[in-house]
């Protein structure tokens, strides 16, 4: 499939509905993207014709379900350029991050350090805080620059011989800034620490060469990359996963169970206790197929052209201030802004009346809001199926918001 925008949009029926009497202009993709027909059809076909539990059954349906589930794992591995058996399915990025937070930190010692950043989503902060309280660990934070990027010049003073993990976002869900992964990895390797990337805002924008990044963990969620809700991925470096104890106990993740003790399966099954999200994994595999078939240089150029159109337009809106990079260098298509004197919820509500779907609030990133002394921002997030009309409807709506609210 080449990048034919009209043909691509035809795969998403929801984009062609009206909202409050106006055409839908959906710009809340950083929260949840929509699913194409190919994904919905794959989930429906699985549930109607192949539904069974995986791995433990010997009947035909169980074999078909297992084959589909493991095929999805292989598709994700190709999307990330990693080995299939290093891919763990979870219920989402939050579950993946909690898995690492609870399992990996059980190997840490009192006083060991975890390095996060001010740009993190709460799901990459709170699990580490809970683990730190239990284990007696110390959490440090990489500050954000005025442009909304990681201040990596602070690494020299923050990284110490006690640093065991650096866990940061690959792309900020507020500022859209892309992290300089090479510098993070170099700093971690200098002291023997691991690196985890939250890839939830990067994975929807084309294949990720995780092997080339040199990190130890990569997490993302399906519902932000055109897949169903309830499915996520944790990739881990094989030797690191093999050193980690299970996070959840139950069926499927064991080798042998007695009343006295249990022994555990190798990864990834060690971390997939109980019945996994089978149909959701099939849907994620279909989403990966959909994405892998696209002309990504053209798709990425389309997303960046829309991002530039939005940034240019915001520059002409009185009182608008972009929270994040104002250029396209090392940034993704997530654009947050403050409209002086108008609360983000008011902006979003007024734009919703015109069919424009935005996100307003702290975006589960309260430390970053504190950094910029804001209660929240208005956020527009662009996906490959968005159009110039979506951007123009947003900008026209902002002018109307100024006039309506009289500020």
TAZI-V142107 format. One record per residue. RES is the residue in one letter. PSI is psi in whole degrees, -180 to 180 (999 if undefined). Layout:
<<RES;PSI> <RES;PSI>>
This chain:
<<X;125> <X;-179> <X;88> <X;105> <X;-43> <X;-43> <X;-38> <X;-45> <X;-27> <X;-19> <X;-8> <X;85> <X;-33> <X;-27> <X;-12> <X;12> <X;166> <X;153> <X;121> <X;40> <X;8> <X;156> <X;144> <X;130> <X;94> <X;112> <X;40> <X;38> <X;-23> <X;-22> <X;-50> <X;131> <X;172> <X;164> <X;135> <X;165> <X;-37> <X;-36> <X;-47> <X;-40> <X;-39> <X;-42> <X;-44> <X;-45> <X;-40> <X;-49> <X;-32> <X;-25> <X;-16> <X;12> <X;122> <X;168> <X;160> <X;156> <X;-39> <X;-13> <X;153> <X;-1> <X;169> <X;-45> <X;-40> <X;-39> <X;-42> <X;-41> <X;-42> <X;-42> <X;-43> <X;-41> <X;-47> <X;-29> <X;-37> <X;-38> <X;-41> <X;-38> <X;-43> <X;-41> <X;-41> <X;-38> <X;-33> <X;-6> <X;51> <X;177> <X;143> <X;-42> <X;2> <X;7> <X;121> <X;128> <X;136> <X;-175> <X;-5> <X;178> <X;-38> <X;-44> <X;-38> <X;-43> <X;-39> <X;-37> <X;-52> <X;-41> <X;-42> <X;-39> <X;-51> <X;-42> <X;-14> <X;-15> <X;-3> <X;164> <X;158> <X;132> <X;-10> <X;159> <X;142> <X;132> <X;117> <X;-160> <X;166> <X;-10> <X;-1> <X;145> <X;150> <X;-28> <X;-14> <X;22> <X;-57> <X;-44> <X;-37> <X;-36> <X;-43> <X;-43> <X;-40> <X;-39> <X;-40> <X;-35> <X;-6> <X;38> <X;166> <X;133> <X;131> <X;159> <X;131> <X;125> <X;161> <X;145> <X;166> <X;-22> <X;-1> <X;28> <X;168> <X;131> <X;84> <X;-10> <X;-19> <X;-10> <X;-35> <X;-35> <X;-20> <X;-36> <X;127> <X;173> <X;-16> <X;-5> <X;125> <X;-22> <X;138> <X;119> <X;109> <X;168> <X;144> <X;-42> <X;129> <X;135> <X;0> <X;-54> <X;-16> <X;2> <X;137> <X;128> <X;146> <X;88> <X;-37> <X;-42> <X;-38> <X;-45> <X;-43> <X;-43> <X;-40> <X;-45> <X;-29> <X;-24> <X;11> <X;26> <X;162> <X;161> <X;130> <X;135> <X;132> <X;106> <X;19> <X;-33> <X;-4> <X;-37> <X;-34> <X;-8> <X;35> <X;162> <X;146> <X;123> <X;80> <X;-36> <X;-39> <X;-25> <X;-32> <X;16> <X;176> <X;-24> <X;146> <X;128> <X;143> <X;170> <X;147> <X;-35> <X;-9> <X;-5> <X;44> <X;17> <X;173> <X;165> <X;158> <X;16> <X;136> <X;175> <X;137> <X;119> <X;138> <X;146> <X;135> <X;-47> <X;-29> <X;-46> <X;-41> <X;-24> <X;-11> <X;137> <X;163> <X;153> <X;-42> <X;146> <X;152> <X;-156> <X;162> <X;-31> <X;11> <X;161> <X;-48> <X;137> <X;130> <X;172> <X;-21> <X;-39> <X;167> <X;151> <X;154> <X;152> <X;163> <X;158> <X;149> <X;-15> <X;-23> <X;-29> <X;16> <X;62> <X;141> <X;-171> <X;122> <X;174> <X;82> <X;-57> <X;-36> <X;-38> <X;-39> <X;-42> <X;-40> <X;-41> <X;-40> <X;-37> <X;-40> <X;-43> <X;-45> <X;-46> <X;-40> <X;-22> <X;-9> <X;155> <X;95> <X;-33> <X;-41> <X;-41> <X;-44> <X;-39> <X;-38> <X;-47> <X;-42> <X;-33> <X;-40> <X;-39> <X;-43> <X;-39> <X;-40> <X;-46> <X;-43> <X;-43> <X;-40> <X;-30> <X;-18> <X;-2> <X;123> <X;128> <X;3> <X;135> <X;121> <X;131> <X;92> <X;-176> <X;138> <X;-2> <X;-180> <X;-7> <X;123> <X;50> <X;156> <X;-176> <X;40> <X;120> <X;116> <X;146> <X;158> <X;132> <X;107> <X;124> <X;-3> <X;128> <X;141> <X;-36> <X;-37> <X;-41> <X;-48> <X;-38> <X;-42> <X;-41> <X;-34> <X;-35> <X;-15> <X;11> <X;6> <X;119> <X;114> <X;180> <X;134> <X;135> <X;-157> <X;-5> <X;33> <X;41> <X;55> <X;-36> <X;-36> <X;-37> <X;-41> <X;-40> <X;-38> <X;7> <X;49> <X;148> <X;-28> <X;177> <X;166> <X;135> <X;130> <X;131> <X;126> <X;136> <X;173> <X;-20> <X;1> <X;163> <X;169> <X;-34> <X;-35> <X;-44> <X;-44> <X;-36> <X;-38> <X;-48> <X;-39> <X;-39> <X;-34> <X;-39> <X;-40> <X;-36> <X;-41> <X;-46> <X;-42> <X;-43> <X;-7> <X;38> <X;999>>
